[in-house]
Amino acid sequence: MPNSTCRWPECERATHARSLCTKHYQRGKSVRDFESPWTAWEPRPCGWCGKHFQGVQSTAQHCSPECSVKSYGSRKPEAARERASRWLAANLDKHRMKEHRRRAQKVATQADRFTTHDVRMAHGDTCYLCGRKINFRLKYPNPKSPSLDHVIALSRGGTHTLGNVAMTHLDCNVQKNASPAPRLPQPTMFAL
């Protein structure tokens, strides 16, 4: 039997079964129609933004995951806020690092990706301003809770890089503000 092309409109692939290629055969199977399955897959408007799209599933209502989330958030704002609140509580370190990068990008300076763990490995668990050990079990707003400090403040031309950040106590960081650091953080033996 000679190799023929798929009968799905605008498809040039070789046939697999029922004169359809593998992909379009699976789509026909999912809508239980092998005569003209493309009618169930025609472009339709997104339920949120209105842009026409052809979904991966025949029942897709949104053109992207972003539109799906926005639509869900508009229909159920309390549930969306609750989900965002749970994510924030579980990913506080990620959120804080994202906010630091965002601030650095706003002042158009270098903004690298790293975690609090990376900073601790590079500079240790002591406050580089007062020299005392930081208790990482304490949570904000405790004055002795851990805080990430830019040695050279972003507002003074500093960067958000591993070499320009160190861990401090929250109250030490607040007292320093954007002024120059009285002493520089020392790298630990792990960072050497």
Stockholm file with secondary structure:
# STOCKHOLM 1.0

chainA/1-192         MPNSTCRWPECERATHARSLCTKHYQRGKSVRDFESPWTAWEPRPCGWCGKHFQGVQSTAQHCSPECSVKSYGSRKPEAARERASRWLAANLDKHRMKEHRRRAQKVATQADRFTTHDVRMAHGDTCYLCGRKINFRLKYPNPKSPSLDHVIALSRGGTHTLGNVAMTHLDCNVQKNASPAPRLPQPTMFAL
#=GR chainA/1-192 SS CCCCBCCSTTCCSBCCBTTBCHHHHHHHHHHTCSSSGGGGGSCEECTTTCCEECCSSTTCCCSSHHHHHHHHHHHCHHHHHHHHHHHHHHCHHHHHHHHHHHHHHHTTCCBCCCCHHHHHHHHCSBCTTTCCBCCTTCCTTSTTSEEEEESSCGGGTCCBSGGGEEEEEHHHHHHHTTSCCSSCCCCCTTTC
#=GC SS_cons         CCCCBCCSTTCCSBCCBTTBCHHHHHHHHHHTCSSSGGGGGSCEECTTTCCEECCSSTTCCCSSHHHHHHHHHHHCHHHHHHHHHHHHHHCHHHHHHHHHHHHHHHTTCCBCCCCHHHHHHHHCSBCTTTCCBCCTTCCTTSTTSEEEEESSCGGGTCCBSGGGEEEEEHHHHHHHTTSCCSSCCCCCTTTC
//
